Amino acid sequence: MSLEKSESTRVETDITQPPETRWIQNLRHSSYQLRQAIPIVVEREGKVVTAHYDDLNLSAEGDNLQTAMSALCGQIVASYENAEKCADSMDSPPTQAYAFLKQIIVETQPKAWEEIKQLYAEKLKAFPYVDKGYINISSPDYADVIIILSDESADRIAQLAEIDLEINLKFRPLYFYVEYKSSEEYLDLKNFVRFY
């Protein structure tokens, strides 16, 4: 009796189900968003789930839907980043795939923001009276910055403002707003990350 049960269970899990279309709204990545939902074709065969994105001829497998979708999202992001590197290198003209990817993907935190944070942190090292720096990248093209200063630094804000302006001008069209505070007490830093 138990032998019959195990055979029927095995047969049921080996059944191929007809493909279904799922729409995904995000790429499960902190730096990239989809401009609109895209269709993913999901196939199940036994214990293997395969997710296909036909527009880019990409597919990924997993032992469940979540794993397959996450792997496929990773492939879409990798395709975008590789195509962008090729386009930036100027060795060849941008591909049709890259043009398509630019239409469906928007960078939520462009690489330039990482450069800004690094440059900002380096410049702030020259000012020992700066305690901390926080940034909130609110959109792809602007951010809020909070600089926490020590008590004896009130007369140094003009020097810091020069750094702010220099970095801001260098990275146009990105821009940011800077506030100087003497303490992080009473600040809502929920969406901020510390960069210094």
Secondary structure as the mmCIF struct_conf table of DSSP 4:
data_model
#
loop_
_struct_conf.conf_type_id
_struct_conf.id
_struct_conf.beg_label_comp_id
_struct_conf.beg_label_asym_id
_struct_conf.beg_label_seq_id
_struct_conf.end_label_comp_id
_struct_conf.end_label_asym_id
_struct_conf.end_label_seq_id
HELX_RH_AL_P HELX_RH_AL_P1 SER A 2 THR A 13
TURN_TY1_P TURN_TY1_P1 ASP A 14 ASP A 14
HELX_LH_PP_P HELX_LH_PP_P1 ILE A 15 ILE A 15
STRN STRN1 THR A 16 ILE A 24
BEND BEND1 ARG A 28 ARG A 28
STRN STRN2 HIS A 29 HIS A 29
TURN_TY1_P TURN_TY1_P2 SER A 30 SER A 31
STRN STRN3 TYR A 32 LEU A 34
BEND BEND2 ARG A 35 GLN A 36
STRN STRN4 ILE A 38 GLU A 45
TURN_TY1_P TURN_TY1_P3 GLY A 46 LYS A 47
STRN STRN5 VAL A 48 TYR A 53
HELX_RH_3T_P HELX_RH_3T_P1 ASP A 54 LEU A 56
TURN_TY1_P TURN_TY1_P4 ASN A 57 ASN A 57
STRN STRN6 LEU A 58 GLY A 62
BEND BEND3 ASP A 63 ASN A 64
HELX_RH_AL_P HELX_RH_AL_P2 LEU A 65 SER A 89
TURN_TY1_P TURN_TY1_P5 MET A 90 MET A 90
BEND BEND4 ASP A 91 SER A 92
HELX_LH_PP_P HELX_LH_PP_P2 PRO A 93 THR A 95
HELX_RH_AL_P HELX_RH_AL_P3 GLN A 96 ILE A 104
STRN STRN7 ILE A 105 GLU A 107
BEND BEND5 THR A 108 GLN A 109
HELX_RH_AL_P HELX_RH_AL_P4 LYS A 111 LEU A 124
TURN_TY1_P TURN_TY1_P6 LYS A 125 ALA A 126
TURN_TY1_P TURN_TY1_P7 PRO A 128 TYR A 129
STRN STRN8 VAL A 130 ILE A 137
BEND BEND6 SER A 139 ASP A 141
STRN STRN9 TYR A 142 LEU A 149
HELX_RH_3T_P HELX_RH_3T_P2 ASP A 151 ARG A 156
HELX_RH_AL_P HELX_RH_AL_P5 ILE A 157 LYS A 170
TURN_TY1_P TURN_TY1_P8 PHE A 171 PRO A 173
STRN STRN10 TYR A 175 LYS A 181
BEND BEND7 SER A 182 SER A 182
BEND BEND8 GLU A 184 GLU A 184
TURN_TY1_P TURN_TY1_P9 GLU A 185 TYR A 186
TURN_TY1_P TURN_TY1_P10 LYS A 190 ASN A 191
STRN STRN11 VAL A 193 ARG A 194
#
